[in-house]
Amino acid sequence: MLARRQKRSHVRARQEFIKGALFASPWIVGFLLWTIYPTLSSLYYSFTRYDVIRKPQFVGLGNYQEMIFSDQTFRIVLGNTLYMVVFGVPLAVGLAFLLATLLNNELKFRPVYRTIFFLPSIVPAVASAEVWRWVYNPQYGLINSLLRSLDMKAVPWLSSPSLSKLSLIIIDCWAQGTAMVIFLAALQDVPRALYDAAEVDGAATLQKFWHVTLPMCTPSILFVTLTGLIGTFQYFALGWLLTAGGPKQSTEFYSIYLYRNAFLYFKMGYASALAWVLFLLVLAFTIVVFRSSARWVYYGGEVT
């Protein structure tokens, strides 16, 4: 009797598994075809010389050796990308948190201000590029026209190798509406009792911000930092639309160089190797940030 029940339960479990697999099969097939297969294919192609037209030729670690030891452009590209990560991400996160802190206070027309600061984050990249192309224009741009009215020299924002990356970082800081909303949610989740306790202890406004507000928002800061870091390593759209890697390769970022090798030079094998190195770089930086988070991220439910 017990054996029959176990057999029936096994049959029923198998039938339920088959039904579940059938219902999930569209997603499973799509995942295998459009995620797993391209990923494994790019790993294989990274060890080959492949130009789409001819069959791939296996070259082992040749692409990686060329990248590390011979490709001077790769070093420039890596330096430009790390510059954006090291300087751009902290500035963008810091500005977004500052805006969220200001807009968390009682202000007249506060919803209007929140909407204004959020809107840039949903503007398409092409539209943003055209607006900022006009803003940065050395002849009739908004900023340089203002500088001329003050008898100051025009600034070559996008045409100067020393200013081009800074100009793109400014645009990135301008479009931090999504991060601002995340920080607003975190700020509103800080328990009021903590502020009351700090006031009882005689803490000033800056002390309350440093010892209460900031620690309680560190999980959100960690999340925004990680997503910003991953996105900046893949920085492409505005760099391509505004400068196309110039001037003098000062904005030739990793994704732009990868795009050139894949779709302009048709060096698919080399581009695949670049993609996997980029993956390893992002993974390494993510692990470092996660490991360091134990020292500065505070979770409200932790017992200390």
N, C-alpha and C positions, 0 to 999 in steps of 0.2 A: 504493500500500500504506500509506504513511504517512498519507495523507488519510483512508483507511478507519479506521485505528486512532484517529485524532483524533476522527472522527465518532462511533465507538463509545464512546470515553471521554466525549464530551459527552453522548451519550444516557444512559450509565450515571450520570453526575453529575446529570443532570436527574431521572432516576428516583429516585435516592437523596434528592435535595432534596424531591421531591414526597412520598415516603414519610415523610421526617422532618417535613415540614410537616403531613401528615395526623396523625401521632402527637402533634404539639405543638398541633394545632388547638384542642382544648378549652381549653388555657391561653391561646392567642392570642385566641380569641373572648371568653373571660372578661376578659382584659386590656383588649381594645378596648371591651367593653360596660360594664365596671364600674370602669375606671380612666381610660382616655383620653376616652371620651365624657362622663362626669361632669365631668372637669377642664375640657375645652373648653366644656361647657355653662355651668359656673360662671363662666368667663371672659366668655362672651357675656352672661350674666345680670347681671354686675357693671356693665355699661353700660346696663342697662334698669331700669325700674320694674315690678316683677313681684310679684304677690301670690298666685300659684297659680291663683286663680279666673279672673282676666281675662288676656288675652294680654299678653305683655311689651311695654312701650313704650320705645323707644330714647331714652335721655337723655344719651348720650355720657359725659362725665366728671362728670356731675352728682352721682352717688353719692360719688365721691372728693372732689369739692369740698365737699359737705356734711359729709363726715367730717372733713376737715382744717380747714375754716374756720368751720363752724356748730355742729357737734355737741360740746357741752360734756361730755357723758357719755363720749364717745370719749377725751377727754384724761384724764379720771379713770381710765378703764379701762386706758389705756396706762400711766399712772403706777403703778397697782396691779400690773400685770403686770411692768413693769420692776423694781419693788421686789422682787418674788419672785425674779426672775432674778438681780439684782445681789447680793442678800443671801442668798437661799435656796440657790442652787446652790453657791456656795463653802462655806457652812456644811455642807450635806449631803455634799459630796465630801470635805471635811476630816474630818468625823466618821467617815465610812465608812473612810477611809484609816487614821485613828487606831485604830478598832476592829480592822481587819485587821492592823495592826502588833502590837497587843496579843495578838490571838489567833494570831499566827504564832509566838509564843514557846512554850516548853515549859511547859504548865500542866496541872494535874490536872483531869480531866473536860473537856478542851479540846473534844472533839467535841460535848459537851452545850452548852457555851457558844456554839459556832458555830451550832448548830441553833436555840438560843433567839434569837440576834440575826438569824438569817436568816428566821425564821417570819413576822415582820410584813410582809415584802415579798410574801408570797403570800396574805395575808389579803384577801378581797374588799373593795372600797371601801365598800360599804354596811355591812358588819360593822365595819370600822375606824371609820367615822363614828359608829356607835352607841356603840362603846366610848369613843371620845374625847368624845362628847357627855356621857357620864356622868362621865368624868374631869374635864372642864372645868365641870361644872354648878356654879353659884354657891351653891346651897343644900346639896346632899348629895354633890357631886363629891369624888373621891378627894383631889385637890390642896387644895381649899378646906377640906375636913374636917381635913386635916393642919394647915393654916395656923391654923384655929380652935383646934385642940388646943394650939397654941403661942401662943395669945392674939394672933394676927395677923389682920388684916382679910382678908376674902375678895377674890379677884381676879376681875373680870369678863372672863374670857379671850376669850370669843366675842362678848360684847355691848358691848365697848369698841372704838371705831374705832381707837384707838391701839395696841391689843393683838391685834386679830383676825388681822392678817396674820402677826404673830409666832407666834401660836398655830398657824396652819396650817403655818408653816415648821418648828415643833417636830415636828408629825406627820410631815412629809416627812422630817426627819432620822431619825425613829424607824423609818421603813420603807426603810432603805437596805441591806437584806440582799443584794440582787443586786450592788450596787456593791462591798460588802464581799467577796463571793466573788471578784469579778474582781480586786480588789486582793490578795487572798490568793494567787491563782494567780500574779500578778506578783511578789509578794514571794518566793514559793518558787522562782521562776525566776532570782533574782539569783545569780550564780556565787559559790560560797563562796570561791573564790580571791581575789576582790576584797576580802572582809572580812579574809582572812589577810594580804594585802598591806598593808591599812590598819593592822592591828595591828602589823605589823613596823615601820611608819612611826611608831608611837606614837599613833595616832588614838584619841581617847576615844569612848565610845558615841554621844554626840550628834554628833560629827564623822563617824563612820561612817554614821549615819543621814542626815546632810545631804549628804555627798559621795559616798556609795555607794548607799544604799537609795533615796533620793528620785530621783536622776537615772535609775536603772535602771527606776523605775516610772512615769516621765513618759508613756510611750506609753499606758499604761492610764489614767492621770489625764486625758490628753487625750480618750480615748474616753468615759470616764464623764462628763466635763465637757460634751462635746458632746451626748450623749444626754440628760443632765439639763437642759441649756439648751433643747433642742427640746421635751422633755416639759413643762418649766415654762411655756414660752410657750403651751402648749395646756392648762394647768392648768384642770380643770373639776370632776371628780367630788366631791372632798371640800369644795371651796368651795361647790358647789351644795347638797350634802347637809347641811352643817353651818350655813351662814350664808345661803345663797341670795343672795349678793351684799351682804348687810348686815354690820354696821349702818352706815347712812348711806353706802352704796356703797363702803365701805372694802375689801370683798372682791369687788367686781364686776370679775372678771378678763375678759380678752379673749374667751376661749371662752364664758364665761357670757353676755356681751353679744351675741356672735355667735348663740348659741342663742336668746336672747330675740327678736332681730330675725327670725330664720328661722322659728321654730316657735311663738312667742307673738304677735308682731306681724305675721307673714306678710309681712315685707319681704324677700323672697328676693333681690331685686336688690341691696339694701343689704348684706345678709348675705354675698352672694357677693363684693362689693367688700371687705368686712371680711376675708374669708378670704384674698383675694389680697394685701392689705396685710400680713396676718399672715405669709403665705408669704415676702414680701419682707423683712420684719423678721428672720425666722428665718434666711433666706439671708444677710443682711448680717452678723448676729452670727456665723454659722458661718464666713463668709469671714474675719472679723476674728480669730477664734480660730485658724483654720488658718494665717493669715499670721503671727500672733504665735508659733505653735508652733515655728517655726524657731529661735527664740531660747532656748526653754526645754525643748523635748522632745529627749531623747537616745535614740538607737537603738544598741543594743549592737554592731551590725555596722558602724557608721560608722567611717570612718578619719579621725582628727583630726590 
